[in-house]
Amino acid sequence: MKWKRSERLVDMTYYLLEHPHQLIPLTYFSELYSSAKSSISEDLTIVKETFEEKGIGLLITVPGAAGGVKYIPKMAVQEVREVIGEFMTELGQSDRLLPGGYLFMTDLLGNPDLMNRVGKVFASVYANQQIDVIMTVATKGISIAHAIARHLNVPVVVVRRDSKVTEGSTVSINYVSGSSRRIQTMVLSKRSMKSGQRVLITDDFMKVGGTMNGMKNLLEEFDCELAGIAVLVEAEHADETLVDDYYSLVKLQEVNEKDRTIALSEGNFFQKERD
């Protein structure tokens, strides 16, 4: 079957978007479309220019016999601001207030379009770093972890509060919850990670960082390296946080149950990017 250029461009673009951070040899496209490598290179140049112009991401060419092309998801600053702004608008609605000053976020965490864009924001930050695994703690951080992993093309591991028979042999640690100062337990299957992997940890909400600190300690048990920390919402807290190097999209400044108001601001994302 002889492919038209328009057909090749559509199919090639779809394939690249579905395989981020994967090196794809030019021979793969050449054989798939029964086209010369020179024609494939011209097609990829069009895709590359369109990706960059529209802020979709980068198309990196790796020269040599073992080379090829690699799609790196990136998000423009304006689009990041739109994602953060949309999330703050939704989260700031007074009907999200729950007894005890908690906020209802489950519907936002279950919104596939919003989480996909949140995942791309964080994936853009760590696009140039080696990330082997995304780690989160059950259960609300799972959708964020999978969204980031989808754009970095890496697996997700989920830390649990108690062991499951389906997990096999596990490693467990005790850690101090940053907010309640209670001793809690984290459990992770021994098969989840390999020694030496670089791990990005993430969660939906961070008060003073006790859970994040616990996951950092768990990495040491696996002889793995912390690559970064990504937080959707952080609380403004009088106490010093237990982690100091992290990205957050939104900061929860104050919750007033009496007046039913929620004060939000941008997290440290843009400050960290400037630094």
C-alpha positions as CSV (number, residue, x, y, z in Angstrom):
1,M,0.0,0.0,0.0
2,K,1.3,3.4,-1.0
3,W,0.6,6.1,1.6
4,K,-0.1,9.7,0.6
5,R,1.9,12.3,2.4
6,S,-1.2,13.6,4.2
7,E,-1.9,10.1,5.4
8,R,1.7,9.6,6.6
9,L,1.7,12.8,8.5
10,V,-1.5,12.0,10.4
11,D,-0.5,8.5,11.2
12,M,3.1,9.5,12.1
13,T,1.9,12.2,14.4
14,Y,-0.5,9.9,16.2
15,Y,2.3,7.3,16.7
16,L,4.7,9.9,18.1
17,L,2.1,11.3,20.5
18,E,1.4,7.7,21.7
19,H,5.1,6.9,22.3
20,P,6.7,9.8,24.1
21,H,10.3,9.6,25.1
22,Q,10.8,6.5,22.9
23,L,13.5,6.5,20.3
24,I,12.0,5.5,17.0
25,P,14.3,4.5,14.1
26,L,13.6,6.2,10.7
27,T,13.6,2.7,9.2
28,Y,10.5,1.9,11.2
29,F,8.5,4.7,9.4
30,S,10.3,4.0,6.1
31,E,9.2,0.3,6.1
32,L,5.8,1.1,7.5
33,Y,4.9,3.6,4.8
34,S,7.0,2.0,2.0
35,S,8.7,5.4,1.6
36,A,12.3,6.5,1.2
37,K,14.1,7.8,4.3
38,S,14.5,11.2,2.6
39,S,10.7,11.5,2.3
40,I,10.3,10.4,6.0
41,S,12.8,13.0,7.1
42,E,10.9,15.7,5.2
43,D,7.7,14.5,6.9
44,L,9.3,14.6,10.3
45,T,10.5,18.2,9.7
46,I,6.9,19.3,9.1
47,V,5.8,17.5,12.3
48,K,8.7,19.0,14.3
49,E,7.9,22.6,13.2
50,T,4.2,22.1,13.9
51,F,4.9,20.6,17.4
52,E,7.1,23.6,18.3
53,E,4.8,26.2,16.8
54,K,1.8,24.9,18.6
55,G,3.6,24.2,21.9
56,I,2.9,20.5,21.7
57,G,6.5,19.5,22.4
58,L,9.9,18.8,20.8
59,L,10.9,16.3,18.2
60,I,14.6,15.4,18.8
61,T,16.7,13.8,16.1
62,V,19.4,11.4,17.2
63,P,22.0,10.8,14.4
64,G,23.8,7.6,13.7
65,A,23.0,4.0,12.7
66,A,21.2,3.5,16.1
67,G,19.5,6.9,16.0
68,G,16.0,8.0,15.1
69,V,13.5,10.5,16.4
70,K,12.1,11.0,19.9
71,Y,9.0,13.0,20.9
72,I,9.4,15.0,24.1
73,P,6.1,16.4,25.5
74,K,6.4,20.1,26.5
75,M,3.9,22.7,27.6
76,A,4.1,26.4,26.9
77,V,4.1,28.8,29.9
78,Q,0.7,30.3,28.9
79,E,-0.9,26.8,28.7
80,V,0.5,26.0,32.2
81,R,-1.1,29.2,33.5
82,E,-4.4,28.2,31.9
83,V,-4.2,24.7,33.6
84,I,-3.4,26.2,37.0
85,G,-6.1,28.9,36.6
86,E,-8.8,26.4,35.6
87,F,-7.9,24.1,38.5
88,M,-8.0,27.1,41.0
89,T,-11.4,28.2,39.7
90,E,-12.8,24.8,40.2
91,L,-11.2,24.1,43.6
92,G,-12.1,27.6,44.9
93,Q,-15.9,26.9,44.8
94,S,-17.4,27.2,48.3
95,D,-19.5,24.0,47.9
96,R,-16.3,22.0,48.0
97,L,-15.9,22.8,51.7
98,L,-16.3,19.7,53.9
99,P,-16.5,19.5,57.7
100,G,-13.2,19.9,59.4
101,G,-11.9,22.3,56.7
102,Y,-11.3,19.6,54.1
103,L,-11.8,20.2,50.4
104,F,-13.6,17.8,48.0
105,M,-11.2,17.1,45.1
106,T,-12.3,13.6,44.0
107,D,-14.1,14.8,40.9
108,L,-11.2,16.9,39.8
109,L,-8.8,14.0,40.3
110,G,-11.1,11.9,38.2
111,N,-11.3,14.4,35.3
112,P,-9.3,12.7,32.6
113,D,-8.7,15.8,30.5
114,L,-7.7,18.0,33.4
115,M,-5.4,15.3,34.9
116,N,-3.8,14.7,31.5
117,R,-2.9,18.3,31.2
118,V,-1.6,18.4,34.9
119,G,0.5,15.3,34.0
120,K,2.0,17.1,31.0
121,V,2.8,20.1,33.1
122,F,4.9,18.0,35.5
123,A,6.3,15.9,32.7
124,S,7.6,19.0,31.0
125,V,9.5,19.9,34.1
126,Y,11.3,16.6,34.2
127,A,11.5,16.0,30.4
128,N,15.3,16.4,30.4
129,Q,16.0,14.3,33.4
130,Q,16.3,10.5,33.7
131,I,13.0,9.3,35.3
132,D,12.6,5.6,35.6
133,V,9.5,5.3,37.9
134,I,6.6,7.5,39.2
135,M,5.7,6.7,42.8
136,T,2.6,7.8,44.7
137,V,0.7,6.7,47.8
138,A,-2.8,5.2,47.5
139,T,-5.3,6.3,46.6
140,K,-5.9,9.9,45.5
141,G,-2.4,10.4,44.0
142,I,-2.8,7.6,41.6
143,S,-4.5,9.5,38.8
144,I,-1.8,12.2,38.9
145,A,0.9,9.6,38.9
146,H,-0.5,7.9,35.8
147,A,-1.0,11.2,34.0
148,I,2.7,12.1,34.5
149,A,3.8,8.6,33.6
150,R,1.8,8.7,30.4
151,H,3.8,11.7,29.2
152,L,7.2,10.4,30.4
153,N,6.4,6.8,29.3
154,V,7.5,5.2,32.5
155,P,5.8,2.8,35.0
156,V,3.9,3.8,38.2
157,V,4.3,2.2,41.6
158,V,1.7,2.7,44.3
159,V,2.7,2.7,48.0
160,R,-0.1,1.3,50.3
161,R,-0.9,1.6,54.0
162,D,-1.1,-2.1,54.5
163,S,0.1,-5.2,52.6
164,K,-2.0,-7.2,50.2
165,V,-1.6,-10.9,49.4
166,T,-1.4,-10.0,45.7
167,E,1.7,-7.9,46.3
168,G,3.9,-10.8,47.3
169,S,6.9,-10.0,49.5
170,T,6.9,-6.4,50.7
171,V,9.1,-3.8,52.3
172,S,7.4,-1.7,55.1
173,I,8.6,1.3,57.0
174,N,7.1,3.5,59.8
175,Y,7.1,7.2,59.3
176,V,5.8,10.2,61.2
177,S,2.8,12.0,59.6
178,G,3.7,15.7,59.3
179,S,0.3,17.0,60.2
180,S,-0.9,14.7,62.9
181,R,2.5,13.6,64.2
182,R,1.2,10.0,64.3
183,I,3.3,7.0,63.5
184,Q,2.0,5.5,60.2
185,T,3.1,2.6,58.0
186,M,4.0,2.4,54.3
187,V,4.2,-0.8,52.3
188,L,5.6,-1.6,48.9
189,S,6.1,-4.8,47.0
190,K,9.7,-5.9,46.6
191,R,9.1,-6.4,42.9
192,S,8.0,-2.8,42.4
193,M,11.4,-1.2,41.7
194,K,15.0,-2.1,40.9
195,S,18.1,-0.9,42.7
196,G,19.5,2.3,41.2
197,Q,16.3,3.6,39.6
198,R,15.5,7.4,39.7
199,V,12.1,8.0,41.1
200,L,9.7,10.9,40.8
201,I,7.3,11.0,43.7
202,T,3.9,12.7,43.6
203,D,0.7,13.3,45.5
204,D,-2.5,15.3,45.3
205,F,-2.1,17.2,48.5
206,M,0.8,18.1,50.8
207,K,0.5,19.7,54.3
208,V,4.0,19.7,55.8
209,G,5.4,16.8,53.7
210,G,5.2,13.8,56.1
211,T,4.0,11.4,53.4
212,M,6.5,12.7,50.9
213,N,9.3,12.3,53.5
214,G,8.0,8.7,54.2
215,M,8.2,7.9,50.5
216,K,11.8,9.3,50.3
217,N,12.8,7.0,53.2
218,L,11.2,4.1,51.4
219,L,13.3,4.8,48.3
220,E,16.4,4.2,50.5
221,E,15.2,0.8,51.4
222,F,15.2,0.0,47.6
223,D,18.5,1.7,47.0
224,C,16.8,4.1,44.6
225,E,17.4,7.8,44.0
226,L,14.9,10.6,44.4
227,A,14.6,12.4,41.1
228,G,12.0,15.0,42.1
229,I,8.7,15.7,43.9
230,A,5.5,16.9,42.2
231,V,2.5,18.2,44.3
232,L,-0.8,19.2,42.9
233,V,-1.9,21.3,46.0
234,E,0.2,22.3,48.9
235,A,-1.1,23.9,52.2
236,E,0.4,27.1,53.5
237,H,1.6,26.1,56.9
238,A,3.2,27.9,59.8
239,D,5.4,24.9,60.4
240,E,8.5,24.2,58.4
241,T,7.9,21.6,55.6
242,L,9.7,18.3,55.8
243,V,10.7,18.5,52.2
244,D,12.2,21.6,50.5
245,D,12.8,20.7,46.9
246,Y,9.4,20.2,45.1
247,Y,7.1,21.6,42.5
248,S,3.5,22.6,43.4
249,L,0.8,24.0,41.1
250,V,-1.6,25.5,43.7
251,K,-1.2,26.7,47.3
252,L,-4.1,26.5,49.7
253,Q,-3.7,29.6,51.8
254,E,-6.8,29.5,54.0
255,V,-10.1,27.8,54.6
256,N,-12.8,29.7,56.5
257,E,-15.6,27.4,57.4
258,K,-17.7,30.2,58.9
259,D,-17.7,32.4,55.9
260,R,-17.3,29.4,53.5
261,T,-14.4,30.9,51.7
262,I,-11.3,29.2,50.2
263,A,-8.2,31.3,49.6
264,L,-5.9,29.9,46.8
265,S,-2.9,31.1,45.0
266,E,-0.4,29.8,42.5
267,G,2.0,27.2,43.9
268,N,5.8,27.5,43.5
269,F,5.9,26.2,39.9
270,F,6.9,29.4,38.2
271,Q,9.2,30.5,41.0
272,K,11.1,27.2,40.7
273,E,11.2,27.5,36.9
274,R,12.8,31.0,37.3
275,D,15.3,29.6,39.7
